[in-house]
Amino acid sequence: MPTPTPYGMFAAAGCITAVLWLKGHREKMGLTENAFWAGVWTMLLGATVGAKVLFVALGWEHYARGELRLWADFGVGFAVAVPIGHAIGRVGCFVTGCCAGVPPHPVQLYEAAGLALIAWSCRATLRRVEAGQVPQGSAFWLYLLFYGALRVALDPLRADGRPERFLGLSPQQGLALAVIGVAMACSLLSRRGSPSKAQPV
């Protein structure tokens, strides 16, 4: 397991401190609990993606020469870390009563269990990536594929879903199906460009 660096620990501490400070001022800002966390996740995602885009733009020659790989540098570990964090967050949803399911379904716990299984599957796939058996990015595409399928399956059990439907699907299910399609396409493309020894996930 990699040893945490001082920079990483201080960066994490800074993020936690910032979120706790904002949490303490949530009511003064006139935000509901859901609106607050939506803003926090949007902020963190924007900061992460923005920093990565700038890093790639400034160091593009290293990627062009093959010295750095985008997925090896960014996306690989996320396939395990994101579902773990998401699963823990869903337990928090259950405790606070948000994102509730249609009685008697504790849909937050269903999703937490599904995310834990996704994390386990992606970790197993990541070992195969590290062994050179499957292409880089395979674990990340597997995460997107499985989570998309999980959302499609669980959305009918959620009590907070939007009422709009298109071809019998909710907006969340439509987005999840789009994510599944992207994951499948990118997985196929990565396999075509990989050495012949790579085996299917």
MOVEN-V523462 format. One record per residue. N is the residue number from 1. RES is the residue in three letters. SS is DSSP state (~ for helix, > for strand, _ for the rest). Layout:
N;RES;SS
N;RES;SS
This chain:
1;MET;_
2;PRO;_
3;THR;_
4;PRO;_
5;THR;_
6;PRO;~
7;TYR;~
8;GLY;~
9;MET;~
10;PHE;~
11;ALA;~
12;ALA;~
13;ALA;~
14;GLY;~
15;CYS;~
16;ILE;~
17;THR;~
18;ALA;~
19;VAL;~
20;LEU;~
21;TRP;~
22;LEU;~
23;LYS;~
24;GLY;~
25;HIS;_
26;ARG;_
27;GLU;_
28;LYS;_
29;MET;_
30;GLY;_
31;LEU;_
32;THR;_
33;GLU;~
34;ASN;~
35;ALA;~
36;PHE;~
37;TRP;~
38;ALA;~
39;GLY;~
40;VAL;~
41;TRP;~
42;THR;~
43;MET;~
44;LEU;~
45;LEU;~
46;GLY;~
47;ALA;~
48;THR;~
49;VAL;~
50;GLY;~
51;ALA;~
52;LYS;~
53;VAL;~
54;LEU;~
55;PHE;~
56;VAL;~
57;ALA;~
58;LEU;~
59;GLY;_
60;TRP;~
61;GLU;~
62;HIS;~
63;TYR;~
64;ALA;~
65;ARG;_
66;GLY;_
67;GLU;_
68;LEU;_
69;ARG;_
70;LEU;~
71;TRP;~
72;ALA;~
73;ASP;~
74;PHE;~
75;GLY;~
76;VAL;_
77;GLY;_
78;PHE;~
79;ALA;~
80;VAL;~
81;ALA;~
82;VAL;~
83;PRO;~
84;ILE;~
85;GLY;~
86;HIS;~
87;ALA;~
88;ILE;~
89;GLY;~
90;ARG;~
91;VAL;~
92;GLY;~
93;CYS;~
94;PHE;~
95;VAL;~
96;THR;~
97;GLY;_
98;CYS;_
99;CYS;_
100;ALA;_
101;GLY;>
102;VAL;_
103;PRO;_
104;PRO;_
105;HIS;_
106;PRO;_
107;VAL;~
108;GLN;~
109;LEU;~
110;TYR;~
111;GLU;~
112;ALA;~
113;ALA;~
114;GLY;~
115;LEU;~
116;ALA;~
117;LEU;~
118;ILE;~
119;ALA;~
120;TRP;~
121;SER;~
122;CYS;~
123;ARG;~
124;ALA;~
125;THR;~
126;LEU;~
127;ARG;~
128;ARG;~
129;VAL;~
130;GLU;~
131;ALA;_
132;GLY;_
133;GLN;_
134;VAL;_
135;PRO;_
136;GLN;_
137;GLY;_
138;SER;~
139;ALA;~
140;PHE;~
141;TRP;~
142;LEU;~
143;TYR;~
144;LEU;~
145;LEU;~
146;PHE;~
147;TYR;~
148;GLY;~
149;ALA;~
150;LEU;~
151;ARG;~
152;VAL;~
153;ALA;~
154;LEU;~
155;ASP;~
156;PRO;~
157;LEU;~
158;ARG;>
159;ALA;_
160;ASP;_
161;GLY;_
162;ARG;_
163;PRO;_
164;GLU;_
165;ARG;_
166;PHE;>
167;LEU;_
168;GLY;_
169;LEU;>
170;SER;_
171;PRO;~
172;GLN;~
173;GLN;~
174;GLY;~
175;LEU;~
176;ALA;~
177;LEU;~
178;ALA;~
179;VAL;~
180;ILE;~
181;GLY;~
182;VAL;~
183;ALA;~
184;MET;~
185;ALA;~
186;CYS;~
187;SER;~
188;LEU;~
189;LEU;~
190;SER;~
191;ARG;~
192;ARG;~
193;GLY;_
194;SER;_
195;PRO;_
196;SER;_
197;LYS;_
198;ALA;_
199;GLN;_
200;PRO;_
201;VAL;_
